[in-house]
Amino acid sequence: MNKYLEVAEKIREFINPDTFPVAVGIFKDASDIPPSAKIPIRDLKAPMAPCQGTAMARRYGWTVAFTAKDVGCAIAAHTYGWKRIEDNKGAIRFLMGMNYVSNEDAAHEVLKGFRSLDMGDSLTVVYSPLQRTKIKPDVVLIYCNPAQLMRLIHGATHSRGKPITCSFSGRAASCTEGVIGAYLDGECKVVIPGNGDRVWATCQDHEVLMAIPAARLWEVVEGIELTHKKGIRYPIPSYIRYSPEVAFTLPLSDIFDPERLEALFKP
């Protein structure tokens, strides 16, 4: 896992996110769960949303594993394939009842828009901090502020030149638009965290994130490093090499010049 430690250190150097980047592994069954991993039902005594697993990985440094019985989020259970929504009417009632949509047609569009995996209900998802990951990731999540996201986009577009294309719904964001979207498409995804990320998974008002397929991680970091060398950096280097001015656009060097002040305030 040394190569992931190396790339994590580069992300820390060039992006400096507030929390650990998260390695996400998608496995066919529970046999790939690392021995030291926390499992919600077994160790935390409650079913949880997968975004809470992400939060524990990025904030606590824990490795957290989810199987079908550990999931307490109906949308994630559907999109990861643990328990499909069989009664669309119930989901439609929920979307309309919460005023997420104005009518049944809009609710159907929401349900159609959910990306999903089809690996069976024995699927296991593991979240681990990249700096000390216990798994080989399929996707890496980096929570950051908009300026840091700009730098990640620079890295993601450096070698190919094509802009990142994404969809934004404000729902099922880090799990479905992020992890599943990046996994299925093999492309980086910019994600606006949804309400679940913020209510249950401690995502803050200033935070956005990028989901990066593990196969593209080194390419993204190389792009960040190469642009960094030319001065496109985070923290953003503000331009401050100029003579300051204060009231009446008077240069600071002249503010105590009696003749200038007398001329300035003459009736």
C-alpha positions, 0 to 999 in steps of 0.5 A: 500500500506504499504507493497510496501513502505516496499519492496521499502525501502529494494530495496533502502537499498540493491540495491540503484538504481538511480531512483524509482522502477516502479510499473506497473499495467495492467487493463482491462479498464480505471476505475482503473486509480487513480484520481491523475494520469497524462494521456498523451492526457488529461494532457500532450497534446500529445500521448507518448510511454509507456516507457516515462510513465515509465521514468516519474514515475521513474524520476519525481515520477508521476503516469502515465496512458495509454489508447489506445488513449494515445499511440504514439508508433506503436510497443507498440500499437501492443504488448499491444493489443491497435492496432494490426499491420494488414499490415505486409508489412508496418512493414517489410518495416520499419524494412528493411528500418532502416536496423534492418534486412537484408531481409524479412525472418529476418523481419518476425522473428522479428514480430513473436518474439514480445510478446503481450497481448490479453485483448482488446483495452480497456486495461489500463496500469498505471506506478507509483513509487513503494515508493508511488504507487497508484496501486497494481502492476502486474510487477515492473521495476528496472532500475540499473547498471550492478553491481546492476543487478547482485545483483537482479539476486542473489535475483531472483535465491536465492530460486529456484537456476535456472538461469534467461532465457531471450531473447534480441532484442534491440527493444521494450525492457522495454515494451515488453520483460520486462513488457509483458514478466514478466506478461505472464511468471510470471518470472523475466526478465533481459532487455537490454533497446532498442533504444526507451527507450534511445531516448525517455525515457531518459535511460542512457548508463550505465542502464539496468533493471529487470522486476519482477512479483509482486508476486515474488517481496518479494522473490527476495528482501528476497534473496538479504537481505539474501545474503547481510548478508553474505557480498555479497553486493552493493556497491561491497566491494572491497578487499583493505587489502594489502600492497601497492606497487609503482614503481619497486614493492618496498613496500611503507614502504621502498621507502625512505630507502637510502640503498634500493634505492642505491641498486636498482639503482646501475649500 
